[in-house]
Amino acid sequence: MNVYEVRNNVKGAGEYILGAKQTGSHASYLVYGVLKPREKGRELKAGKGHEELFLVIKGRFKVTGHCEGEIGEGQAIHLKGEEICVVENLTDVEAIYVLAGGHSDGGHH
């Protein structure tokens, strides 16, 4: 069994990508992200041939762009291909999210 350290690879705000480099597989990936209190402007885009699920672990986010509204803990949105959403942390504490993605039909490299 391979256990991958994810959370401790993010120092402050930013993202850590668990993907092919660590697993040896291009089928799926996971992104662990942290936004500073009230941070805005983090762009979400799965990219051509990919789809992602954005799941809020901690906090509340304003989402603009392809998706519009607010999303909170335990809620997720689905992103496909070139769709772009921008998220903003609406709270006074660090907000945490996970993006889980993979190849969509015909999106294999």
Buried (B, 14 or more C-beta within 10 A) or exposed (E): EEEEEBEEBBEEBEBBBBBEEBBEEEEEBBBBBBBEEEBBEBEBBBBEBBBBBBBBBBBBBBBBBBBEEEBEBEEBBEBBBEBBBBBBBBBEEBBBBBBBBBBBEEBEE
